[in-house]
Amino acid sequence: MQILITNIGNRNIKYKGQVYSTLELKEGRGVKQFSFRDWTNQLLDNYENEKENIQLNILDTVLKQTDVKPAKIIIVVSNQQDKAYNGQDTLYEGEVIKRLLSEKYQITDIELKELTGNVTDENFLMQFYQKLYLELLQKFSNAYFVFCDAGGTGQQKTACKLMAEFMLSDAQWKILYPKEDGSIEEKMQVEYRNIINKEQAIALVRKSQYEAALNVLGGDIHTNSNNKVFLLLSFAHFRRHRVSQQVRNIWDNTSLPARMEPCIKSACFPKARSHNEELFNILSEKSYIQMSELLYVAYHYYKTENFIDSLLSFAVFYETYIDKSLRLLDNEIKKCFSAEVGKKSGELTEAYLKNEPTLFPETMKHAKDALKKCDNYTDYKSVPLAIHLITEQDIICELRELANILAPYIDFSKPDYNKDIKEENSIRSIRNKLAHEGVYINGAELSIRSPHYGDLLNDCLKACGLSTEDVYEQMNRIIEEQIRKAK
């Protein structure tokens, strides 16, 4: 379905073969004279007697085009409520044009849309066209829009095109500009659209919404491309979601800009530094990258004040750390103890802990406390008990530093180093309320409930041998630079 949309001005009809502009010359804003509005009102009242003397101007040229066959026409007219400024209003002219179109082209679905506010107020006009397009898209989702650049104020034309740029796809609309010699020029808004899309994409990148930014620029996360911006956005997207194979595949493409920059290369090739060398060596590279990215993302969200996603990402970080630590310990325990115990335990289980109760007094103490609440069932892989076990064990000492940092924040019995804070304010409890109860938390709430959260993130980064620079913010700056450079 084709829909024609046009703004009209006071030159969209001819009277007796002449553009009727003498009234326009007489009238000044705020001067009460016989105005264009008054004249077109009289013309409408006498339409049957006058219609032989009235001709369409400008719009008629567009409708003669073979590919312009609208099933519906929208005519935007002005009907400003402020009488001091409404002398040039096109309300009645629009009614005259509607009748002419219906009689000449047998188009029955013609609708006038009235601008009742100031026709030079950009904010009002943006809202008007946004609402208009939204209504049309809801009713005619598969419509093709033809815009006739026939009249209206400069602000109208800008708002009309700008909202179309935002709300309509490239293949869904075009602009036709009637020239004085009677020909038609199709206006391409390429540069205008590029600027809008770039700024929108950059805004999304700053929020780390990489796939959305890619879509705005015309890319597809599932399609291979050598486009530098598309490569960067895809790389960042898969990095944030820890899809390590895709990240490495994109990094291997030498078209990827700034691929040797530390903030980018670190996603594929983490470094063993003096402080993290032991932890780095006992974990697989894949495991270390997974944990690092989770921590980097949590830190980035914290720095950008996205506290909810920061807490959720951090929870996945410490749960991943605990899971990988228990698996490593289990492998070592199987070496240290009898095959019989190993078979019974499978992983770190009650069998081993009960067999050696004096090795882990703190863990066992908390296990006994847990039994009072859990009907004699103790899960030694649960977060509060597992973190105690990792801090107490001396089988893999390299795991203990990070566990000691985490324990006061994720064990309900030691909430966030602060004796005055109730146990439900531990990081783990806050995360559970977010994930399972939909409880909202902002910066002010977080500073009350977990005042040391920022310090915790920094301490974890240092314990893992990671930079306390926001690597995602650094990567986002590189992406923004490439977007602005792109043609």
C-alpha positions in Angstrom: 0.0 0.0 0.0 1.3 3.4 -1.0 0.7 6.4 1.2 1.4 10.0 0.0 2.2 12.5 2.7 2.5 16.2 2.0 2.8 19.5 3.9 1.1 22.4 2.1 1.8 26.1 1.9 -0.1 29.0 0.4 1.2 28.3 -3.2 -0.4 24.8 -3.6 -3.4 26.1 -5.6 -3.7 28.4 -8.6 -6.6 30.6 -9.1 -7.5 31.6 -12.7 -4.1 30.4 -13.8 -2.2 32.7 -11.5 -0.5 31.8 -8.3 -2.7 33.6 -5.8 0.0 35.5 -3.8 -1.4 39.1 -3.6 -2.9 38.4 -0.2 0.4 37.1 1.1 2.1 40.3 0.1 -0.5 42.4 1.9 -0.4 40.5 5.1 2.1 40.9 7.9 2.2 38.8 11.0 0.0 40.2 13.7 -1.8 42.6 11.2 -5.5 41.8 11.0 -6.3 42.1 7.3 -8.1 39.9 4.8 -5.7 37.0 5.1 -4.9 33.8 3.1 -6.9 31.9 5.7 -9.9 34.1 5.2 -9.7 34.0 1.4 -9.4 30.2 1.3 -12.3 29.9 3.7 -14.4 32.0 1.3 -13.1 29.9 -1.7 -14.2 26.7 0.1 -17.7 28.1 0.9 -18.1 28.9 -2.9 -16.3 25.8 -4.1 -19.0 24.6 -6.5 -19.1 28.0 -8.3 -15.3 28.5 -8.2 -13.9 25.1 -8.8 -13.4 25.7 -12.6 -11.1 28.6 -11.7 -9.0 26.5 -9.3 -6.1 24.3 -10.2 -3.7 22.1 -8.2 -0.2 23.3 -8.1 3.0 21.3 -7.2 1.1 18.3 -5.8 -0.5 17.7 -9.2 3.0 17.3 -10.7 3.8 14.5 -8.3 0.6 12.6 -8.9 1.2 12.5 -12.6 4.3 10.3 -12.0 3.6 6.8 -13.2 5.0 5.2 -10.0 3.0 7.4 -7.7 -0.3 5.6 -7.1 -1.3 6.3 -3.5 -4.2 4.4 -1.9 -4.2 7.1 0.8 -3.2 10.7 1.0 -2.3 12.6 4.2 -2.4 16.4 3.8 -0.8 18.2 6.8 -2.5 21.6 7.2 -2.0 24.4 9.7 -4.8 25.5 12.1 -2.9 27.5 14.7 -4.9 28.4 17.8 -3.0 31.7 18.3 -5.1 34.1 16.1 -2.3 36.6 16.0 -0.3 34.3 13.9 -2.7 32.2 11.9 -3.4 34.4 8.9 -1.3 32.1 6.6 -2.9 28.9 7.9 -3.7 26.3 5.2 -6.7 24.5 6.9 -9.2 25.7 4.3 -6.8 25.4 1.4 -6.4 21.7 2.5 -10.1 21.2 2.2 -10.1 22.7 -1.3 -7.2 20.5 -2.3 -8.9 17.4 -0.9 -12.0 18.0 -3.1 -9.9 18.7 -6.2 -7.9 15.5 -5.7 -11.0 13.4 -5.1 -12.7 14.7 -8.3 -9.6 14.6 -10.5 -7.9 11.4 -9.4 -10.8 9.5 -7.8 -8.9 9.0 -4.6 -11.4 8.7 -1.8 -9.1 8.1 1.2 -7.7 11.6 1.8 -7.2 12.8 5.3 -6.3 16.2 6.7 -4.0 16.3 9.7 -4.1 19.6 11.6 -1.1 21.4 13.2 -2.8 23.3 16.0 0.5 24.5 17.6 3.2 26.9 16.4 4.3 25.8 12.9 7.9 27.0 13.6 8.2 25.2 17.0 10.6 22.3 16.3 9.8 20.4 19.5 6.1 20.5 18.9 6.6 19.5 15.2 8.8 16.6 16.1 6.2 15.2 18.5 3.4 15.8 15.9 5.2 13.8 13.1 6.3 11.1 15.5 2.7 10.5 16.5 1.5 10.7 12.9 4.0 8.1 11.7 3.4 5.8 14.7 -0.4 5.8 14.0 0.2 5.0 10.3 2.7 2.3 11.0 0.3 0.7 13.5 -2.5 0.7 11.0 -0.5 0.0 7.8 2.7 -1.9 8.9 3.6 -2.7 5.3 3.0 0.7 3.8 5.4 2.5 1.4 5.5 6.2 2.1 6.0 8.9 -0.6 6.7 12.4 0.7 5.9 15.3 -1.5 8.1 18.2 -0.6 5.4 20.7 -1.6 5.2 23.3 1.1 5.0 24.1 4.7 7.5 26.0 6.9 11.2 25.1 6.9 10.8 23.7 10.4 7.9 21.5 9.2 10.1 20.1 6.4 13.0 19.4 8.7 10.8 17.7 11.4 8.9 15.7 8.8 12.1 14.3 7.3 14.0 13.9 10.6 11.3 11.7 12.2 11.0 9.7 9.0 14.7 9.0 9.2 14.3 7.7 12.7 11.1 5.7 12.3 11.1 4.3 8.8 13.5 1.9 7.1 15.4 2.8 4.0 13.3 0.7 1.8 10.0 2.1 3.2 10.0 5.7 1.9 11.2 8.3 -0.5 11.0 12.1 -1.0 9.9 13.7 -4.2 10.7 17.4 -4.9 8.7 19.1 -7.7 10.9 21.6 -9.6 9.7 24.8 -11.3 10.2 23.3 -14.8 7.6 20.6 -14.0 10.1 17.8 -13.5 10.5 15.7 -10.3 13.7 15.2 -8.4 14.0 12.4 -5.9 15.8 13.6 -2.8 18.3 11.2 -1.2 18.9 11.9 2.4 22.0 9.7 2.6 24.4 12.1 4.4 21.6 13.3 6.7 20.7 9.7 7.5 24.4 8.7 8.0 24.9 11.4 10.6 21.7 10.4 12.5 22.6 6.7 12.4 26.2 7.4 13.5 25.1 9.4 16.5 22.5 6.9 17.5 25.0 4.0 17.2 27.6 5.9 19.3 25.0 6.5 22.0 24.3 2.7 22.0 28.0 1.9 22.1 28.4 4.1 25.2 25.8 1.9 26.8 27.6 -1.2 25.5 24.7 -2.2 23.3 26.9 -3.4 20.5 24.4 -5.5 18.5 21.8 -2.7 18.5 24.5 -0.2 17.3 25.4 -2.7 14.6 21.8 -3.0 13.4 21.4 0.8 13.3 24.4 1.0 11.0 23.0 -1.7 8.7 25.1 -4.6 9.9 24.1 -8.1 11.1 25.7 -10.0 13.9 25.2 -13.3 12.1 26.8 -12.1 8.8 30.6 -12.1 8.2 32.0 -8.8 7.0 35.3 -7.0 6.5 33.7 -3.7 7.4 36.0 -2.3 10.1 33.1 -0.9 12.2 31.1 -4.0 11.9 34.0 -6.1 12.9 34.6 -4.0 16.0 31.0 -4.1 17.0 30.7 -7.8 16.5 33.9 -8.4 18.4 32.7 -6.3 21.4 29.3 -8.0 21.3 30.7 -11.6 21.4 33.3 -10.5 24.0 30.7 -9.1 26.4 28.7 -12.4 26.0 31.9 -14.5 26.4 31.6 -16.4 23.1 35.3 -17.0 23.0 35.5 -18.8 19.7 33.7 -16.0 17.8 35.9 -13.4 19.6 39.1 -15.2 18.5 37.8 -15.7 14.9 37.1 -12.0 14.6 40.5 -11.1 16.2 42.2 -13.3 13.6 40.8 -11.1 10.8 43.6 -8.6 10.2 41.0 -6.0 9.1 39.9 -5.6 12.7 41.1 -2.1 13.7 43.4 -1.6 16.7 43.5 -5.4 17.2 46.9 -5.1 18.9 45.7 -2.6 21.5 45.9 -4.1 25.0 42.2 -3.4 25.7 41.3 -5.5 22.6 44.0 -8.1 22.5 43.5 -9.0 26.1 40.2 -10.7 25.2 42.1 -13.4 23.4 45.5 -13.4 25.0 45.6 -12.6 28.7 48.9 -12.0 30.3 50.5 -13.7 33.2 51.7 -10.9 35.5 53.7 -11.1 38.8 50.5 -10.8 40.9 48.3 -13.2 39.0 50.9 -15.7 37.7 50.0 -18.5 40.1 46.3 -18.2 39.6 46.8 -17.8 35.9 48.8 -21.0 35.7 46.4 -23.2 37.6 43.4 -22.2 35.6 43.0 -23.0 31.9 43.4 -20.0 29.7 39.7 -20.3 28.7 38.6 -20.3 32.4 40.8 -17.3 33.1 39.4 -15.4 30.2 35.8 -16.2 31.2 36.4 -15.0 34.8 38.3 -11.9 33.6 35.5 -10.9 31.2 32.8 -11.3 33.8 34.8 -9.1 36.2 35.6 -6.5 33.5 31.9 -6.3 32.6 30.8 -5.9 36.2 33.4 -3.2 36.7 32.4 -1.4 33.5 28.7 -1.4 34.4 29.6 -0.1 37.9 31.6 2.7 36.4 28.8 3.6 34.0 26.3 3.5 36.9 24.4 0.5 35.6 24.4 -1.1 39.0 21.8 -3.8 38.4 23.8 -5.4 35.5 27.0 -4.9 37.4 25.8 -6.9 40.4 24.3 -9.6 38.3 27.6 -10.0 36.3 29.6 -9.9 39.5 27.5 -12.7 40.9 28.2 -14.9 37.8 31.9 -14.1 38.3 32.1 -15.3 41.9 29.9 -18.3 41.1 32.1 -19.2 38.2 35.2 -18.8 40.4 33.7 -21.1 43.1 32.7 -23.7 40.6 36.1 -23.8 38.9 37.9 -23.8 42.3 35.8 -26.8 43.5 36.6 -28.7 40.4 40.3 -28.1 40.8 40.2 -29.1 44.4 38.2 -32.2 43.6 40.9 -33.3 41.2 43.6 -32.8 43.8 41.6 -34.5 46.5 41.3 -37.6 44.4 45.1 -37.7 44.2 45.6 -37.3 47.9 43.0 -39.6 49.3 41.9 -43.2 48.8 40.2 -44.3 45.6 37.3 -45.4 47.8 36.6 -41.9 49.1 37.2 -40.5 45.6 34.5 -42.8 44.2 32.1 -41.9 46.9 32.6 -38.2 46.5 32.8 -37.7 42.8 33.2 -34.0 43.6 33.9 -32.3 46.9 31.2 -33.9 49.0 30.2 -34.8 52.5 32.2 -38.0 52.3 35.6 -36.2 52.2 34.7 -33.4 54.6 33.3 -35.7 57.2 36.3 -37.9 56.8 38.6 -35.0 57.7 36.5 -32.7 60.0 39.5 -31.1 61.7 40.9 -29.7 58.5 38.1 -27.3 57.9 36.7 -26.1 61.3 35.2 -22.9 60.0 33.5 -24.6 57.2 32.2 -27.3 59.5 30.9 -24.7 61.9 28.9 -23.1 59.2 27.7 -26.4 58.0 26.3 -27.2 61.5 24.6 -23.8 61.5 23.1 -24.6 58.1 21.8 -27.9 59.3 19.5 -26.2 61.7 17.8 -24.5 58.8 18.0 -27.2 56.1 16.5 -30.3 57.6 19.8 -32.1 58.1 20.8 -31.6 54.5 24.1 -29.8 53.9 25.2 -28.7 50.4 29.0 -28.1 50.6 28.9 -26.7 47.0 26.5 -23.8 48.1 28.1 -20.4 48.0 28.4 -19.7 51.8 30.0 -23.0 52.6 32.1 -23.3 49.4 33.8 -20.0 49.9 34.8 -21.0 53.5 36.2 -24.3 52.2 38.3 -22.5 49.5 39.7 -20.0 52.1 40.6 -22.8 54.6 42.0 -25.5 52.3 45.7 -25.6 51.8 45.7 -28.0 48.8 45.7 -25.3 46.2 46.9 -22.2 48.0 46.7 -20.0 44.9 42.9 -20.0 45.2 42.8 -18.5 48.7 43.6 -14.8 48.1 40.5 -14.2 46.0 38.4 -16.4 48.3 39.5 -14.3 51.3 38.5 -11.1 49.5 35.1 -12.5 48.5 34.1 -14.3 51.8 33.0 -11.3 53.8 30.8 -10.1 51.0 29.0 -13.3 50.0 28.6 -15.2 53.2 25.5 -14.1 55.1 27.3 -14.4 58.4 29.8 -11.7 57.5 27.8 -9.0 55.6 30.1 -6.5 53.9 32.6 -5.8 56.7 29.9 -3.8 58.5 28.4 -5.3 61.8 25.6 -2.8 61.7 24.3 -3.9 58.3 21.8 -6.8 58.4 22.7 -10.1 56.7 20.2 -9.5 53.9 22.5 -6.7 52.7 25.3 -9.0 51.7 26.3 -8.9 48.0 24.8 -12.3 47.5 21.5 -11.4 49.1 21.2 -8.2 47.0 21.9 -10.2 43.9 19.2 -12.8 44.9 16.7 -10.0 45.4 17.5 -8.6 42.0 17.4 -11.9 40.2 14.5 -13.6 41.9 12.3 -10.8 43.4 12.8 -8.0 40.8 14.0 -5.6 43.5 15.4 -2.4 41.9 18.6 -0.9 43.2 20.2 2.5 42.3 23.4 4.1 43.3 22.0 5.6 46.5 20.6 2.2 47.6 23.8 0.4 46.7 25.9 2.9 48.8 23.7 2.1 51.8 23.3 -1.6 51.4 26.9 -2.4 50.2 29.1 0.7 50.7 32.3 -1.3 49.8 31.1 -2.7 46.5 33.5 -0.4 44.4 36.4 -1.4 46.6 35.4 -5.1 46.2 35.6 -4.9 42.4 39.0 -3.2 42.6 40.4 -5.8 45.0 39.1 -8.6 42.8 40.7 -7.1 39.7 44.0 -6.7 41.5 43.9 -10.3 42.9 43.3 -11.6 39.4 46.2 -9.5 38.1 43.9 -7.4 35.9 44.1 -3.7 35.2 41.8 -1.4 37.2 41.3 0.6 34.0 37.9 0.2 32.4 38.9 -1.8 29.3 35.3 -1.7 27.9 35.4 2.1 28.1 38.7 2.1 26.3 37.4 -0.3 23.6 34.2 1.9 23.3 36.4 4.9 22.5 38.1 3.0 19.7 34.7 1.9 18.3 33.4 5.5 18.5 36.4 6.8 16.7 36.0 4.3 13.9 32.3 5.1 13.5 33.0 8.8 13.1 35.7 8.1 10.5 33.5 5.7 8.5 32.0 7.1 5.3 
